[in-house]
Amino acid sequence: MENRKRFLGIDGGGTRTTAIVSDESGHILAGAVGHSINYYSVGMDQARANCAAIMKELQVEYGFAEYDAAFIGMSALDQEASEEATLAFASPIIQAKSIYMHSDSYIALMAGTLGSPGGLIISGTGSMAIAMQQNGELSVVGGWGYLLGDQGSAHDIAMNGIKAAIAGYEQFGEETYLSQQVLDYFAISHMRELIEVYYNPRMERHLVAGFATEVAKCAEQGDKVAMQVIDQAVCDLEKHAEMLVKKLGNFEGVKIGVYGGVFQHNRYIYEQLKGKIELKHNHVKVDLLGFPPEIGAIICCFQRTGTSLTEDILQQLSTTYPRRSTASA
Amino acid sequence: MENRKRFLGIDGGGTRTTAIVSDESGHILAGAVGHSINYYSVGMDQARANCAAIMKELQVEYGFAEYDAAFIGMSALDQEASEEATLAFASPIIQAKSIYMHSDSYIALMAGTLGSPGGLIISGTGSMAIAMQQNGELSVVGGWGYLLGDQGSAHDIAMNGIKAAIAGYEQFGEETYLSQQVLDYFAISHMRELIEVYYNPRMERHLVAGFATEVAKCAEQGDKVAMQVIDQAVCDLEKHAEMLVKKLGNFEGVKIGVYGGVFQHNRYIYEQLKGKIELKHNHVKVDLLGFPPEIGAIICCFQRTGTSLTEDILQQLSTTYPRRSTASA
């Protein structure tokens, strides 16, 4: 048993990093959570230091220093990194016979499709969609970031809610309960104070995105304007899904996973999207991601080392990693 | 002649500061241009240092050290500053018997209405509208900044153009020549490179806003998508104008001035807006600002010192300040 292969899977998300270790039976042996390793956000030195801290935790807590394979899902990337780029980031911090680095959306996709062709729509603070076609080719839709795009994301829903509140206040648009919600959420007593609160200094993106929950609540309570904002998000996510369906082609049993806070915390958006897509395309199945992205990274280790992914292994992964059965972004 | 009153008018815009000096006949005696005095943008110490540099230039070049009145249009403000706040900024840098400080949009309004009730729509990099009612009350419409609002501004037109280009690229929207224009303007060879160029580091606002000119060009050449973006801007500016008309009430000869790069460089937007508003409200006249904001600040000096503003004085202001007959923002 002790000579079994050990795989390291890392989800290097925008704000935090999750690392897990499995053996080749799919048994999750260890896990650690640390700060961001996105070298665009925190700089290369800090990213490497944060990665080293996680590696050290795995060594000190569990005694793991070397791996047969390591797969890093890196939010700074939108395609697979070259060997040079991978080693420039990971060496000598990660000791593994082989190390791979790809986008964080890729490992999330793999967590959903288990390596088969299929698609994934991510909607957390940001949004994007990714598909792997039958020939193995990857396509990305969306993911333009919070200022150029990210339609259907929490940040987008929040901004549309805030703009609708302003339009209500300015009498450019319909009156909406969102106006009151903006005052409450941002702890201001007058709408124009929002300018100071928002820009001076610039409000953090995740804090803005948090307002999406208030928009959803207003919509649930029947506020028409909030409902329009939520329906617009559904419509935007549907466009992403349609594009994935188009890219994936017409084979039977196309899977599209959805992942992230917007789907997890807003049942309405998830069910609307699932309902619309499955009704229109009866060869497509839309579901919440069954495994979190770091499990996707482990699945990539299996693939890259030529270790076949059996039902038993998937079962092991599932039962020995109970902490996050579905993941949040 | 030498004992005539001397007035100092300052337009402290977002990126630069213009100061002029007039005598009580409206003769412009001196002018100086310097860096921003917006203490939100550059910090209070730097803002005061920049103001001091301009005062020194007026002293060294023209021998002016003291004024009968000074009026500062300050882009950091959206209402008149208290005496304390004014002196905290201007003392002892500006030596004047009386000093006033108000928003930069207020002095622009005064440049348009010469102190009478009326309105002004500003559309440069940002946008906003301001009105002074017959009872002297001021109202502000828009001006929520480039992320929360500023509809109809160059930044807004540019962003809508960029988003339409992305939608064309993603096949979410109609094909448009804007996609090629984005590649050219931002000097990239593939649309997805825009993400890196735009966010890393974050592209400066005025650079983004510059793309509005390309949108206008595409619209002129008949690109449907670009035309929609421009028409949306007209529609948004019209909403601002409608709100001003509503706030100003129904007296005869209501003047609404328009000011800023969008109106100056885009005849179509100006003429559409003017045409629509004047057709709908035949008591309203829409025109490009006749005087730049710094002249508005001088007009405020006349008002506050109880010096009546005659036709002769206006004529003097006009003929002795030829450098900017209409102003750009």
Contacts between the chains, C-beta under 8 A, distances in Angstrom:
chain1	res1	chain2	res2	distance
A	40	B	200	6.1
A	78	B	192	7.4
A	78	B	195	7.9
A	140	B	192	7.8
A	141	B	170	6.3
A	142	B	170	7.2
A	143	B	195	7.7
A	144	B	166	5.9
A	144	B	194	7.6
A	144	B	195	6.1
A	145	B	195	6.0
A	145	B	198	7.2
A	145	B	199	5.6
A	147	B	147	7.8
A	147	B	159	7.7
A	147	B	198	7.1
A	147	B	199	7.6
A	148	B	162	6.4
A	148	B	163	6.7
A	148	B	166	6.3
A	148	B	194	6.9
A	148	B	195	7.2
A	148	B	198	6.1
A	149	B	163	7.2
A	149	B	166	6.2
A	159	B	147	7.7
A	162	B	148	6.5
A	163	B	148	6.7
A	163	B	149	7.1
A	166	B	144	5.9
A	166	B	148	6.3
A	166	B	149	6.2
A	170	B	141	6.3
A	170	B	142	7.2
A	170	B	243	7.0
A	171	B	243	6.9
A	172	B	239	5.3
A	172	B	243	7.5
A	192	B	78	7.5
A	192	B	140	7.8
A	194	B	144	7.6
A	194	B	148	6.9
A	195	B	78	8.0
A	195	B	143	7.7
A	195	B	144	6.2
A	195	B	145	5.9
A	195	B	148	7.1
A	198	B	145	7.2
A	198	B	147	7.1
A	198	B	148	6.1
A	199	B	145	5.6
A	199	B	147	7.6
A	200	B	40	6.2
A	239	B	172	5.3
A	243	B	170	7.1
A	243	B	171	7.0
A	243	B	172	7.5
